[in-house]
Amino acid sequence: MNSIELTEKLVSFPSFVDGKNNERSVSDFLLDFTKEKLTWMESVIQEVSPGRINILIKDRYPTRLLVVDHVDTVIPGDDWQSDPLVAHKKNGKLFGLGTSDSKGNIEAFLTALQTFGRTKGLAMLFYVDEEYAFKGMKKFINSDIAASINPKVIVSIDGSSSALGIGCRGLVDFIVRIKSPSGHSANPKNCGSIMPLLETYKAFREWLNKRQGSKLPIASAQMASVKAGLKIGGDFKHPIFADTGNQIPNFAEARIEVRTDIGTELQDIKKFWQNALKDFVGISYSFDLLLDYPGYSTTIEDAKEIVDAINTELGSTPTLDISKFGYLDMAMLRQKYPNALLCSFGLGAQDAAHKANEYIDINALEKGESVYLRILKTLVK
């Protein structure tokens, strides 16, 4: 099976999660592949939820290099021009669901590994649920399986543009609820519940911009959903609002997602909202945290061995612009292995992931195989 055939095989497995499908078919293929092709390595299965598994594949030596990638894809939309599970070549590109994110990357590394042969100090983690709720990575970092290894270098091959990733922004996701008395809408002394929300959110975005100065990556915030008005019944999840005017709105709720820079943390965000809202008279509020995931940052100097490997094969080492994407669940590995070098290198087409007619450049696959082979020669020979 050549590299294109291997990618086509991986694409043929429906590994999106929609109630009927999950990642198990591609996970089983990787287990069989390891048993047949990577005979010096052993596989450890970790159940994440019924029918869904993480796989840790490692040789018999203390782990120096841990390579990680996810095996799930997004659910294909109805605007594909071909069957998303049947990969096909056209104009130097390989089209198919997951070619770019991230089955093409898996193929390139496995092909390089077969060329390299027996390793000393390699482990690979193929995990589930990256595109959904991070269940696979959460399960792994809190497990005895993760505690059984202590990698010095961690490389995620879930990446794009044949570029080095040396960090990611964090993610703070929270719900703020504001309640106020109602009353006649002509009363200028009652601000209601909606105005404090909107004014504080506007001031929050300005605060994020000012506090970071010239630092990178750039923090950003989005209001993901809003429920507001004159609440006359229901609960927080399903409020019932009046659809008439002339009464001051008494309830507002917003879910706010913040992609944080390296210096901004949950306590800073929460303190800002608390200080801003207390200036509004007559309201009460709550702050309910949904997610708090810190990002990570690696210097080019610390990643010298990886940079040298990329330079040797590509002639230069482009880096990803951290400000153009959000949180990556690989950052959770920093919690488990605080002293390990953490970076990413992947081959996906930058604008193809999560879109109809997803593709990867065949030339990028070939170059990626050579980079991964060089990394193996550098770290686990």
C-alpha positions as CSV (number, residue, x, y, z in Angstrom):
1,M,0.0,0.0,0.0
2,N,1.6,3.3,-1.1
3,S,1.2,6.6,0.6
4,I,-1.8,7.7,-1.6
5,E,-3.5,4.4,-1.1
6,L,-3.0,4.6,2.6
7,T,-4.6,8.1,2.7
8,E,-7.5,6.9,0.6
9,K,-8.0,4.0,3.0
10,L,-8.0,6.2,6.0
11,V,-10.5,8.6,4.3
12,S,-12.8,5.7,3.5
13,F,-13.6,5.2,7.2
14,P,-16.5,7.4,8.5
15,S,-14.9,8.8,11.7
16,F,-17.3,11.7,12.3
17,V,-19.7,11.5,15.3
18,D,-23.3,11.8,14.4
19,G,-25.2,9.2,16.5
20,K,-24.7,6.5,13.8
21,N,-20.9,6.7,13.2
22,N,-17.9,7.3,15.4
23,E,-14.1,6.8,15.1
24,R,-14.0,3.0,15.8
25,S,-13.4,1.8,12.3
26,V,-10.3,3.9,11.7
27,S,-9.1,3.1,15.2
28,D,-9.4,-0.6,14.5
29,F,-7.5,-0.1,11.2
30,L,-4.6,1.6,13.0
31,L,-4.5,-1.3,15.5
32,D,-4.3,-3.8,12.6
33,F,-1.8,-1.7,10.8
34,T,0.5,-1.6,13.8
35,K,0.3,-5.3,14.3
36,E,1.1,-6.0,10.7
37,K,3.6,-3.2,9.7
38,L,5.0,-1.9,13.0
39,T,5.9,-5.2,14.6
40,W,8.4,-3.8,17.1
41,M,5.6,-1.6,18.7
42,E,2.9,-2.4,21.1
43,S,-0.7,-0.9,21.3
44,V,-2.5,0.0,24.4
45,I,-6.3,0.6,24.1
46,Q,-8.1,3.2,26.3
47,E,-11.8,3.3,26.3
48,V,-13.1,6.9,26.2
49,S,-16.8,6.0,25.9
50,P,-18.7,2.9,24.6
51,G,-17.3,2.1,21.2
52,R,-14.7,5.0,21.2
53,I,-11.1,4.4,22.0
54,N,-7.7,6.1,22.3
55,I,-4.7,4.2,21.2
56,L,-1.2,4.6,22.6
57,I,1.4,2.8,20.4
58,K,4.9,2.7,21.7
59,D,8.2,0.8,21.4
60,R,9.9,-0.9,24.3
61,Y,12.2,1.9,25.3
62,P,11.6,4.9,27.6
63,T,9.7,7.5,25.5
64,R,11.7,10.4,24.2
65,L,9.3,11.5,21.4
66,L,5.5,11.4,21.7
67,V,3.6,12.0,18.4
68,V,-0.1,12.9,18.7
69,D,-3.0,13.3,16.3
70,H,-6.8,12.8,16.3
71,V,-8.7,10.3,14.2
72,D,-12.1,12.0,14.1
73,T,-13.4,14.4,11.4
74,V,-16.1,16.9,11.3
75,I,-19.5,15.8,9.9
76,P,-19.6,16.3,6.1
77,G,-22.1,18.9,4.9
78,D,-24.4,18.4,1.9
79,D,-22.4,20.7,-0.4
80,W,-19.7,18.2,-1.3
81,Q,-19.3,17.8,-5.1
82,S,-18.3,14.1,-4.6
83,D,-18.6,11.4,-2.1
84,P,-16.5,12.7,0.9
85,L,-15.5,9.1,1.9
86,V,-14.0,8.3,-1.5
87,A,-10.7,10.1,-2.0
88,H,-9.7,11.1,-5.5
89,K,-6.8,12.9,-7.2
90,K,-7.2,16.0,-9.3
91,N,-4.8,18.7,-10.3
92,G,-2.1,17.6,-7.8
93,K,-4.5,17.5,-4.9
94,L,-6.1,14.6,-3.0
95,F,-9.8,15.3,-2.2
96,G,-11.7,13.6,0.6
97,L,-13.0,14.1,4.1
98,G,-10.1,14.3,6.5
99,T,-7.4,14.5,3.9
100,S,-6.3,17.8,5.4
101,D,-7.6,17.5,9.0
102,S,-5.9,15.2,9.8
103,K,-5.7,11.8,8.0
104,G,-3.2,13.0,5.5
105,N,-0.9,13.9,8.3
106,I,-1.3,10.4,9.9
107,E,-0.5,8.8,6.6
108,A,2.6,10.9,6.1
109,F,4.0,10.0,9.6
110,L,3.1,6.3,9.3
111,T,4.8,6.1,5.9
112,A,7.9,7.8,7.3
113,L,7.9,5.4,10.2
114,Q,7.8,2.4,8.0
115,T,10.7,3.8,6.0
116,F,12.7,4.4,9.2
117,G,12.0,1.1,10.8
118,R,12.7,0.2,14.4
119,T,12.7,3.1,16.9
120,K,14.1,3.6,20.3
121,G,11.9,6.0,22.4
122,L,8.9,6.6,20.2
123,A,5.2,6.7,21.3
124,M,2.2,7.7,19.2
125,L,-1.2,8.7,20.6
126,F,-4.2,8.5,18.2
127,Y,-7.2,9.9,20.1
128,V,-10.8,10.6,19.6
129,D,-13.2,13.6,19.8
130,E,-10.9,16.5,19.0
131,E,-13.5,18.1,16.7
132,Y,-16.2,17.9,19.4
133,A,-15.6,18.1,23.1
134,F,-11.9,17.0,23.7
135,K,-13.1,13.8,25.4
136,G,-10.2,11.8,24.1
137,M,-7.4,14.1,25.2
138,K,-9.1,14.8,28.6
139,K,-9.3,11.0,29.2
140,F,-5.7,10.5,28.3
141,I,-4.0,13.2,30.4
142,N,-5.9,12.0,33.5
143,S,-5.0,8.3,33.1
144,D,-2.4,5.8,34.2
145,I,-1.5,5.3,30.6
146,A,-0.3,8.9,30.3
147,A,1.6,8.5,33.6
148,S,3.4,5.5,32.2
149,I,5.5,7.6,29.8
150,N,7.5,10.8,30.3
151,P,8.3,12.3,26.8
152,K,11.0,14.9,26.4
153,V,9.5,16.1,23.1
154,I,5.8,16.2,22.0
155,V,5.0,16.8,18.3
156,S,1.4,17.1,17.2
157,I,1.0,16.3,13.5
158,D,-2.4,17.9,13.4
159,G,-1.3,21.0,11.6
160,S,-1.3,22.9,8.3
161,S,0.8,24.7,5.7
162,S,3.9,22.6,6.4
163,A,4.6,25.1,9.1
164,L,5.8,24.8,12.7
165,G,3.3,25.6,15.4
166,I,4.9,26.9,18.6
167,G,1.9,27.9,20.6
168,C,-1.8,28.4,20.8
169,R,-4.2,30.7,22.5
170,G,-6.2,29.6,25.5
171,L,-10.0,29.3,25.7
172,V,-12.2,30.8,28.4
173,D,-15.9,30.1,27.8
174,F,-18.5,31.5,30.3
175,I,-22.1,32.6,30.7
176,V,-23.0,35.9,32.3
177,R,-26.6,36.4,33.5
178,I,-28.0,39.8,34.5
179,K,-31.3,40.4,36.2
180,S,-32.9,43.8,37.0
181,P,-36.3,45.1,38.1
182,S,-38.7,45.8,35.4
183,G,-40.9,48.8,35.2
184,H,-42.2,51.5,32.8
185,S,-39.8,51.9,29.9
186,A,-39.9,55.7,30.3
187,N,-38.1,55.5,33.6
188,P,-34.6,56.9,33.0
189,K,-33.2,55.7,36.3
190,N,-33.7,52.0,35.5
191,C,-31.1,50.7,33.0
192,G,-32.7,47.3,32.7
193,S,-30.7,44.2,32.0
194,I,-29.6,44.5,28.4
195,M,-27.7,47.7,28.5
196,P,-25.3,46.6,31.2
197,L,-24.5,43.5,29.2
198,L,-23.9,45.3,25.9
199,E,-21.8,48.1,27.5
200,T,-19.7,45.7,29.5
201,Y,-19.1,43.5,26.5
202,K,-17.9,46.4,24.4
203,A,-15.6,47.6,27.2
204,F,-14.3,44.1,27.7
205,R,-13.2,43.8,24.0
206,E,-11.4,47.2,24.3
207,W,-9.8,46.0,27.5
208,L,-8.4,42.9,25.8
209,N,-6.9,45.0,23.1
210,K,-5.3,47.5,25.4
211,R,-3.8,45.1,28.0
212,Q,-1.8,43.0,25.5
213,G,0.0,45.9,23.7
214,S,2.4,44.4,21.2
215,K,2.2,40.8,22.6
216,L,1.3,37.9,20.4
217,P,-0.9,36.0,20.1
218,I,-3.8,38.5,20.0
219,A,-6.7,37.8,22.4
220,S,-10.2,38.0,21.0
221,A,-13.8,37.6,22.3
222,Q,-17.0,36.6,20.6
223,M,-20.5,36.7,22.0
224,A,-21.7,33.2,21.0
225,S,-25.4,33.5,22.0
226,V,-27.7,36.0,23.7
227,K,-31.1,35.6,25.4
228,A,-32.6,38.8,26.6
229,G,-35.9,40.7,27.2
230,L,-38.8,40.8,29.6
231,K,-38.8,37.3,31.1
232,I,-42.3,36.2,32.1
233,G,-41.7,32.5,32.6
234,G,-39.6,29.4,31.9
235,D,-36.1,28.8,33.3
236,F,-32.6,29.9,32.4
237,K,-32.3,27.3,29.6
238,H,-35.7,28.0,28.2
239,P,-36.8,31.5,29.2
240,I,-40.2,32.8,28.0
241,F,-40.1,36.5,26.9
242,A,-42.9,38.9,26.3
243,D,-43.0,40.2,22.8
244,T,-44.4,43.6,23.7
245,G,-42.6,46.9,24.5
246,N,-43.2,49.6,27.1
247,Q,-41.6,47.5,29.9
248,I,-38.0,47.5,30.9
249,P,-36.2,44.2,30.2
250,N,-35.4,42.3,33.3
251,F,-33.2,39.4,32.1
252,A,-30.1,39.1,29.9
253,E,-27.8,36.1,29.3
254,A,-24.8,35.8,27.0
255,R,-22.4,33.0,26.3
256,I,-19.0,34.6,25.7
257,E,-15.9,32.8,24.3
258,V,-12.5,34.3,24.8
259,R,-9.4,33.2,23.0
260,T,-6.8,34.4,25.4
261,D,-3.2,35.5,24.9
262,I,-0.5,33.9,27.0
263,G,-0.8,36.6,29.7
264,T,-4.6,36.7,30.2
265,E,-6.2,34.2,32.6
266,L,-9.6,33.4,33.9
267,Q,-9.1,35.4,37.1
268,D,-8.4,38.5,35.1
269,I,-11.4,38.1,32.9
270,K,-13.7,37.4,35.9
271,K,-12.4,40.3,37.8
272,F,-13.0,42.7,34.9
273,W,-16.7,41.6,34.5
274,Q,-17.3,41.8,38.3
275,N,-15.8,45.3,38.5
276,A,-17.7,46.6,35.5
277,L,-21.1,45.3,36.4
278,K,-21.0,46.5,40.0
279,D,-21.1,50.0,38.7
280,F,-24.7,49.5,37.4
281,V,-27.3,50.3,40.1
282,G,-30.1,47.9,40.8
283,I,-28.9,44.8,38.9
284,S,-27.7,41.4,40.1
285,Y,-25.5,39.1,38.0
286,S,-23.8,35.7,37.9
287,F,-20.8,34.4,36.2
288,D,-20.9,30.7,35.3
289,L,-17.7,29.1,33.9
290,L,-18.0,26.5,31.2
291,L,-14.4,26.1,30.0
292,D,-11.0,27.3,31.1
293,Y,-8.1,25.9,29.0
294,P,-4.7,27.7,29.1
295,G,-2.7,27.9,25.9
296,Y,1.0,27.2,25.5
297,S,4.1,28.8,24.1
298,T,7.4,27.3,22.9
299,T,10.4,29.3,21.7
300,I,12.2,28.6,18.4
301,E,15.4,28.2,20.3
302,D,13.9,25.4,22.5
303,A,12.6,23.7,19.4
304,K,16.0,23.7,17.7
305,E,16.1,20.0,16.9
306,I,12.7,20.1,15.2
307,V,13.6,23.4,13.4
308,D,16.8,21.9,12.1
309,A,14.9,18.8,10.8
310,I,12.4,21.0,8.9
311,N,15.2,23.2,7.6
312,T,17.2,20.3,6.3
313,E,14.2,19.0,4.2
314,L,12.4,22.2,3.3
315,G,15.2,24.8,3.3
316,S,13.3,27.0,5.8
317,T,10.9,26.8,8.7
318,P,7.8,28.9,8.4
319,T,5.8,29.3,11.6
320,L,2.0,29.4,12.0
321,D,0.4,32.7,13.0
322,I,-1.1,31.8,16.4
323,S,-3.6,34.7,16.1
324,K,-5.4,33.1,13.2
325,F,-6.6,30.1,15.2
326,G,-7.9,29.4,18.7
327,Y,-7.4,26.8,21.3
328,L,-5.8,23.4,20.5
329,D,-6.4,20.5,22.8
330,M,-2.8,19.5,22.5
331,A,-2.2,22.3,25.0
332,M,-3.6,19.9,27.6
333,L,-0.4,17.9,27.3
334,R,1.4,20.8,28.9
335,Q,-0.5,20.1,32.1
336,K,0.6,16.5,32.2
337,Y,4.2,17.0,30.9
338,P,5.2,20.5,32.0
339,N,8.9,20.0,31.1
340,A,8.4,18.5,27.7
341,L,9.0,20.6,24.5
342,L,5.6,21.0,22.8
343,C,5.1,21.9,19.1
344,S,3.3,20.9,16.0
345,F,4.0,20.3,12.3
346,G,1.3,19.3,9.8
347,L,0.7,19.3,6.1
348,G,-2.9,20.2,5.7
349,A,-4.1,22.9,3.3
350,Q,-4.6,26.0,5.3
351,D,-8.1,26.9,4.1
352,A,-9.4,23.4,3.4
353,A,-10.2,22.0,6.9
354,H,-13.9,21.7,7.9
355,K,-15.0,22.7,4.4
356,A,-16.7,20.9,1.6
357,N,-14.3,19.4,-1.0
358,E,-11.5,19.2,1.6
359,Y,-8.1,18.4,0.0
360,I,-4.4,18.1,0.7
361,D,-1.7,18.8,-1.8
362,I,0.0,15.6,-2.9
363,N,3.4,17.4,-3.0
364,A,2.9,18.5,0.6
365,L,2.3,14.9,1.6
366,E,5.6,13.8,0.0
367,K,7.6,16.7,1.6
368,G,5.9,15.9,5.0
369,E,7.0,12.3,4.8
370,S,10.6,13.5,4.4
371,V,10.3,15.9,7.4
372,Y,8.9,13.3,9.7
373,L,11.6,10.9,8.6
374,R,14.2,13.5,9.5
375,I,12.6,14.0,12.9
376,L,12.6,10.3,13.6
377,K,16.3,10.2,12.6
378,T,17.0,13.1,15.0
379,L,15.1,11.9,18.0
380,V,14.6,8.1,18.1
381,K,17.4,6.5,16.2
